[in-house]
Amino acid sequence: MPTRQEMDELLNPANCSWTWTEENGVNGFRVTSLISGHTDASIFIPAAGCLLELEGRDGAGEYGQYWTKSLVSDNSARAWARNFYDGSQNEALDDNWFDNDRCYGLTVRAVKE
């Protein structure tokens, strides 16, 4: 899982462009590198919503909530997560960080070191 710092690197407009798209019937963002020598690299971040405790999946196709492995410094039961909203790159790049109990069903996006 990415750290909060690694997620911030993706969010930096000097590093990546964010394009709202649909791939294989799934809404989400195509995040493409702007770094010289890596402009052919991209990842798809689906708008997978989140899994609410009693209500089931919410927001699929409209937003995503993604965990990082960065724990909240004063409470290791909580970790930092990030919201991504549909269609607006500006909203995606706004400061949409939040911390939440790690038992909630947010999406995980693996990264390779």
C-alpha positions in Angstrom: 0.0 0.0 0.0 1.2 3.5 -0.7 2.3 5.9 2.1 0.7 9.3 2.4 3.8 10.8 0.9 3.6 8.4 -2.1 0.0 9.3 -2.7 0.9 13.0 -2.5 3.5 12.4 -5.3 0.6 11.2 -7.5 -1.4 14.2 -6.6 1.3 16.7 -7.5 0.3 18.3 -10.8 4.0 18.5 -11.7 4.2 14.7 -11.5 0.9 13.4 -12.9 -2.1 14.3 -14.9 -5.6 13.1 -13.8 -8.3 12.3 -16.3 -11.8 11.1 -15.4 -12.7 8.2 -17.7 -14.5 4.9 -18.0 -12.5 1.7 -18.5 -14.2 -1.7 -19.0 -17.5 -0.2 -17.8 -15.9 1.3 -14.6 -15.6 5.0 -13.8 -12.4 6.3 -12.4 -9.2 8.4 -13.0 -6.4 7.5 -15.4 -3.3 8.9 -13.7 -0.5 9.5 -16.2 3.1 10.4 -15.3 4.4 13.7 -16.6 8.0 12.9 -15.5 10.5 12.8 -18.4 11.3 9.3 -19.4 8.1 7.9 -17.7 5.3 9.6 -19.7 4.1 6.2 -21.0 3.4 5.1 -17.4 -0.1 5.3 -16.0 -2.5 3.7 -13.5 -6.2 3.5 -13.3 -7.8 4.4 -10.0 -11.4 3.1 -10.0 -14.2 5.0 -8.3 -15.0 2.0 -6.1 -16.9 3.9 -3.4 -16.5 2.4 0.1 -18.0 -0.4 2.0 -20.3 0.9 4.8 -20.7 -1.3 7.8 -24.4 -2.0 7.5 -25.5 -0.4 4.3 -23.1 -2.2 1.9 -21.2 -0.5 -0.9 -21.8 3.2 -1.4 -20.7 5.6 -4.1 -19.4 3.1 -6.6 -18.9 4.9 -9.9 -18.9 8.3 -8.3 -16.0 8.4 -5.8 -13.3 6.3 -4.3 -11.8 6.2 -0.8 -8.3 4.8 -0.7 -6.2 3.7 2.3 -2.6 4.5 2.8 -0.3 2.5 5.1 0.4 5.7 7.0 -1.0 5.5 10.5 -2.3 8.4 12.6 0.6 9.3 14.9 -1.4 9.3 18.1 -3.8 6.4 17.3 -2.6 3.3 15.5 -6.2 2.1 15.1 -6.6 4.8 12.6 -4.9 5.4 9.2 -4.8 8.1 6.6 -7.0 7.8 3.5 -7.8 9.9 0.5 -11.1 10.8 -1.3 -11.3 11.0 -5.1 -14.5 12.5 -6.6 -16.0 12.0 -10.0 -15.3 14.1 -13.0 -13.4 17.0 -11.5 -9.6 17.0 -11.5 -9.7 20.0 -9.2 -11.7 18.2 -6.6 -9.5 15.2 -6.9 -6.4 17.3 -6.2 -8.0 19.3 -3.4 -6.9 18.4 0.1 -9.3 15.5 0.6 -7.3 13.7 3.3 -9.0 12.1 6.2 -8.2 9.6 8.9 -10.5 6.7 9.8 -10.7 3.5 11.8 -8.8 0.8 9.9 -11.7 -1.6 10.2 -13.7 0.2 7.5 -13.9 -1.1 4.0 -12.0 1.4 1.9 -10.2 0.5 -1.3 -6.6 -0.6 -1.3 -4.4 0.2 -4.3 -1.1 -1.8 -4.3 2.1 -0.2 -5.3 5.4 -1.8 -6.4 8.6 -0.6 -4.7 
